[in-house]
Amino acid sequence: MDIIFKTDGLQKEFNTKKLLVRRHGQKRGKIIDRRLSQLRAAAVLDDLRNLPGRCHELRGDRAGQLSLDLDHPYRLIFKPTDNPPPIRPDGGIDWTRISAVTILGVEDTHG
């Protein structure tokens, strides 16, 4: 899967382990790095359904974005790069047709 970053600064942070650890700490930095590797290894977003940790579509004002578990309560937030993303007949994102994502950041989506 292709990974694009929302900003150049985010791309630098996520691709430089020292910056990643400085910003997020050793534990979360390691998890973020592993999640990025998993995203890169996936052919399509649907490949993530079988990995440990929850990956799901967000709702409400965040509809169209997805959340991938890191360490509780933090999530890696991203969206399909295609605009508009491929949609299933039921209105959800068609994960089998997503081969590129844009990383938006790391957040606590519950707080």
C-alpha positions as CSV (number, residue, x, y, z in Angstrom):
1,M,0.0,0.0,0.0
2,D,1.2,3.5,-0.7
3,I,1.4,5.9,2.3
4,I,1.2,9.6,1.9
5,F,1.4,12.0,4.8
6,K,-0.8,15.1,5.4
7,T,2.2,17.3,5.9
8,D,5.9,17.2,5.2
9,G,6.6,17.6,8.9
10,L,4.5,14.5,9.7
11,Q,6.3,12.5,7.0
12,K,9.7,13.5,8.5
13,E,8.5,12.6,12.0
14,F,7.1,9.2,11.1
15,N,10.1,8.3,8.9
16,T,12.8,9.3,11.5
17,K,12.8,6.9,14.4
18,K,14.5,9.4,16.7
19,L,11.9,12.1,16.0
20,L,9.1,9.5,16.4
21,V,10.4,8.4,19.8
22,R,11.0,12.0,20.9
23,R,7.4,13.0,20.0
24,H,5.5,9.8,21.1
25,G,7.8,8.0,23.5
26,Q,9.6,4.6,23.1
27,K,6.5,2.4,23.4
28,R,4.1,4.3,21.1
29,G,6.9,5.1,18.6
30,K,7.7,1.4,18.2
31,I,4.0,0.6,17.7
32,I,3.6,3.4,15.1
33,D,6.6,2.1,13.2
34,R,5.1,-1.4,13.2
35,R,1.7,-0.1,12.0
36,L,3.4,1.8,9.2
37,S,5.2,-1.4,8.2
38,Q,1.9,-3.3,8.2
39,L,0.3,-0.7,6.1
40,R,3.2,-0.7,3.6
41,A,3.1,-4.5,3.4
42,A,-0.7,-4.6,2.7
43,A,-1.8,-4.8,-0.9
44,V,-5.2,-3.3,0.1
45,L,-6.7,-1.9,3.3
46,D,-8.8,-5.1,3.7
47,D,-5.5,-7.0,4.5
48,L,-5.5,-5.2,7.9
49,R,-8.7,-6.9,9.0
50,N,-6.8,-10.0,10.1
51,L,-4.1,-8.3,12.0
52,P,-4.1,-7.9,15.8
53,G,-5.6,-4.5,16.9
54,R,-8.7,-2.8,15.7
55,C,-8.9,-0.9,12.5
56,H,-12.3,0.8,11.9
57,E,-14.1,3.6,10.1
58,L,-14.8,6.7,12.1
59,R,-18.3,8.3,12.2
60,G,-19.9,11.7,12.5
61,D,-17.7,14.6,11.6
62,R,-14.9,12.2,11.0
63,A,-16.7,10.0,8.5
64,G,-14.3,8.9,5.7
65,Q,-11.4,8.6,8.2
66,L,-10.1,5.4,9.7
67,S,-8.6,4.6,13.1
68,L,-5.9,2.0,13.8
69,D,-5.2,1.0,17.4
70,L,-1.9,2.0,18.9
71,D,-1.6,2.0,22.7
72,H,-4.8,2.9,24.5
73,P,-6.3,5.4,24.0
74,Y,-4.2,6.5,21.0
75,R,-5.0,5.8,17.4
76,L,-3.3,6.2,14.1
77,I,-5.7,8.3,12.0
78,F,-5.7,8.1,8.3
79,K,-8.0,8.3,5.2
80,P,-8.1,6.7,1.8
81,T,-6.1,8.9,-0.6
82,D,-8.7,8.6,-3.4
83,N,-11.1,11.5,-3.2
84,P,-13.9,10.4,-3.2
85,P,-13.0,6.9,-1.8
86,P,-14.6,3.8,-3.3
87,I,-17.9,3.2,-1.5
88,R,-19.8,-0.1,-1.0
89,P,-23.5,-0.2,-1.7
90,D,-24.2,0.1,2.1
91,G,-22.4,3.4,2.2
92,G,-19.2,2.3,3.9
93,I,-15.7,2.5,2.4
94,D,-14.8,-0.4,0.1
95,W,-11.6,-1.6,1.9
96,T,-10.9,-4.1,-1.0
97,R,-10.2,-1.2,-3.3
98,I,-8.1,1.1,-1.1
99,S,-4.4,0.8,-2.1
100,A,-3.2,4.2,-0.9
101,V,-3.8,6.1,2.4
102,T,-3.0,9.5,3.8
103,I,-1.8,9.6,7.4
104,L,-3.4,12.4,9.3
105,G,-1.8,11.9,12.7
106,V,-2.0,10.2,16.1
107,E,-4.8,11.1,18.4
108,D,-7.0,10.1,21.3
109,T,-10.3,10.1,19.5
110,H,-12.2,9.6,22.7
111,G,-10.9,12.6,24.6
